[in-house]
C-alpha cells in the first residue's frame, strides 16, 4: 500500500482505479467501487502520471425543442424572450445566453414594446377571416 492511504483498505488496486478513471468513469463512481474517497481517486491518478479531468464533465448537447438559429430568427422577428422560451421549453435565461453567444444585441424598452405590439397584432390578424363577409 502507498503512504496516502490512512487506515482503511481499498477494494481495488491503484492500477485498476487508474484504468477505470481513464476509461471515462467519474471519480465518484470509481471511488464508490474502490471503497475510498473521490479525492483519493484523483490523487492516485495524478501519482500514476495520469491527467485529471476538469470538474463538471462534458457539456450536454443542446436539449431545446428549437435550434439556436431558430431562436435567433424568432427574436429578430420580434418575439420576446419568454415566448421563445415557452416554444423551446427552457428557461428564459437560456434564450438570452444563446442570443448573446450568437451576437444578437438585446432590445431596449421601446424596442421591446414595439416588438410585443407587432407580435400581438400579427396574432390578431391571423384570427380574422381573409375576406369579410
Steps between C-alpha positions, in 0.01 A plus 500: 500500500604856445548763768189706422261225612408572862352214689253337266583273215356540152321229308690577175874534434644827371544381141133396481389838641709680237365274224138565598552876523686520169229289333254783564338436836476797734700505822191455721400178321854362514522597868176317578629185330839527669364579846681831539450873454483666157795725586702187572418376150624827353817483713567147374448602138737797542762283675484252210571784255145519365311815414207600720196637317341832593191481723158506341545246226401548140258772398167356404388552143233759429186350653263773385199423282614758243845574361722794591451641149123488539522666842710776347258539207192517723662764718596707197141470373379661822407212729581550867741288700222340710301409188803335344579323829148354504546370145847360579385361836794652689581785735484860378861551609603220261342690212688818584826303541452351152429844356812641664715212368367570151572873520137614501464832684227524764212735429445808714161570666353689204604230257357229728164677518492553124593135436236372743235714331604374156477138613161559665371674186616209284324253728177703484517525121544124466170445677302717254345351186687577178193656338231669710152372426 
